[in-house]
């Protein structure tokens, strides 16, 4: 059963703990409506553009998984936050330039945006130098939008195979960001089909406006920002 597709931004008067509880309750309901266990779905709180003062109340309320788009922005706030609260997990959900890879490896536990051979080759080089590898998702450009990063759908199978067999990288799953003017369910269904075909168990899909629909189509990671933090300036 597909949940509501419209999500309002967080109201200014609501508390961070209240917003977090409300989102978690909706995740539980969406999972159960889809015949799934709520434990299968990880909430990634997207904290891009928000500072430590806005993040700390969510940490205090029990949130442990966060997502950031930019390496430089994350480097300015997350080392101190991680030091203060052991057990936090940081996910990179934005495009990654190879010249930022070393810094990203020091900050992030999970990359959602592996999207090209050059980046895979750079990961291998860093691994050979002793760097620990993050958990990896391949970003798929399901809408084939020229301005958006990601592997094209027809190239996914080949890229997954190269990551495994040529580069020796362990791929956990796939990620997508559907076009804003198209029905997201179509893209979620496509991503799920590609993941199943390649034996991948994880799906990073769904944001504040459509995470319940994504859960109905198998999302294991939903990336929620504005519904938790409020609208970005």
N, C-alpha and C positions, 0 to 999 in steps of 0.2 A: 504494500500500500504506500503510495507516494504521499509524503507530507506536504505542508504548505510551501509554496515557492517564493513567498514574499516575506522578508525579514526586516523589521524596523531597526534603525540604529539605536544604540543604547540611549536611554533617557538620562539627561544630566543629573536628575535627582536620585537616580537609583544607585545603590552601593555596588562596588565591584563584586563583593561576595554574592549579592543578590542576583546580579547579571550572570555570574558564573553558574550559580545553582540553577537558574532558569534554563540556560543553554544545556547544561548537563541533563536536566530533566527532559528536554526535548530530544536529546540524543538517545536517551534510554527509551523514550516512547517510539521514536522512529525505528530504532533497532528491533524492538519487540513487534511493532507493526509489520516489519519485514521478515519476521520469523528468525531473527538473529539475536545473539547475545550482545548486550550493551558493552561487554568487556572486549568485544572485537573492534571497537571504534575508539581511536585516540583523538582527543581534542587538542589541536595545535592552536594555541592562542597567538594570533599574529600581532606582534607588538611593534611593527615598523612605524616609525615617526613618533613613537611615544617614549618618553624618558623613564628613568628608574622610578621616579615618584609615582608614575601611573602604573608601572608594572608591579611594584612591591605589594600593593594591596591584593592583587590576584595571587601572588606567591603566598601571601599570608592566608589567603582563603583556600589554599591547597593545590592550586594549579602548578604543574611541574614541567609541562611541555610547551615551548614557545617557538615562534617562527619569525625570522627576519629576512628582509629582501636584500640588504646591502651589507657587504663585509665590513666596510669602513664604519658604518653606523653601529653595527653590532659590536665592533671592537671598542667603541667608546663607552659602552654601558654594561656589557655582559660579563667580562672578567670579574668585576666587583660583585655583581649579582650572584654569579656562580660560586664565588668564594664565600659569600655570606650564607648561601643556602645550598649545601651539598645535595646532589641528586637532581638538579635541574637538567633538562635536556633541551638543546638548541638545534633547531632545524633551519637549514638554508632553503628558502622557497623562491628566491629570485635568481636571475641569471648570474653565472660565475665566469669572470674572465680568468684566463690561466695565470696572469701575473698576480692575481689575488689568491691563488690556490694555497700557498703555504700558510698565509694568515687565516684563510678559511678552515684549513685542517686543524689549526690550533684552537679554533673557536667552536666549530659546529660538530655535533654528533651524527647528524643525518643530512645528506644532500638530496633534495627533491628534484634537482634540475640538471642532471647529467644529460647532455643533449648533442654531443658531437665526439667524433673520434679524437680530435686534438685534446680535448679535456680528459678523455679516458687515458690517452697516452701520457699526459702530464701526471695523472694520478699514479700510474704505474711507476714513473720515474721517482715520485715522492715516496712511494712504498719501498722502492729499492734503496732509498736513502734512509729508511728506517721509520718513516711516518706511519702512524696507525691509520687505517682506512675507516672512513665513516660508513654508516649504512647508506645504501644508494638506491635512489629511484631514478628512472629515466623519464624525462619530460617529453610528452607527446603533443605535438601541435595538431590536435584533432580537427580544428577548423581550417587548417592549412592557411593560416593568416600570415602574410609576408612580414608583418611588423612584429610577430611574436616568435619567441624562441621555441625550440622543441623539434624532435624528430618527426618527420612526416609519417602518417599512418602506414603507407606502403613500405617504408624503410625500417619499421620497428623490429620486425623479426630478424632481419639481418644484423641490426645494431645490437640487439640482445645477444645474438650468437657470437658476435665479435667480442663483446664485453666479457662473455664467459670463456670462450675458447682461445681468443687471441690475447686478450689483456688479463685474463684470470681474475676478473672483478666479480664479486658476488652482488648480484642485482636482486633487491627485495621486491620491487614493484614498479608501477607506472604512475605518473602524475599528469594531470591536464588542467587547463584553464579554458573552459568553453568560451566561444565568442559571446559578447554581451547581448547581441541581438538575435540569438538562436536559442531554441529549447535545449536547456542543459541536459535533460534526460537522454537525448540522442547521443551526446558526447560521452556521458557516463556509461551508457550501454556499450558504446564502441570500445572505450578503454577497458571495461571489464572483459569483453570478448578477446581483446588482444592479450590481456594478462593471462587469461585462462589458456589461450593457445600456446603461450610461452612458459607455462608452469610457474607463474608469478603470483604470490599470495596476497600482496599488498596493493592497495589503490589509494592514492592521495588525490582526492577530488571533493569538491563541495566547499562553498564559502558561506558567509553570513546569509546570503539571499537564497541559497539552494542546498544547504547541507543535509536537510532531511531527505530530499530527493536523491542525493548522492548516496546516502546510507541505504536507501531502498535498492540501489543498484550495486551495492557491495563495497562502498567506501570503508576503508580501514583507518584512514586519517582525514579528518575534516579541518580546514584551515579557516578559523573564525576570528575576525578582527573587529570590525565596527560594532557588531552586536555585543562585544565584550567591553571595548574601550570607548565607543562613541565615534562619531564622524571625524575624519581627519581634515585638518585645515588645508 
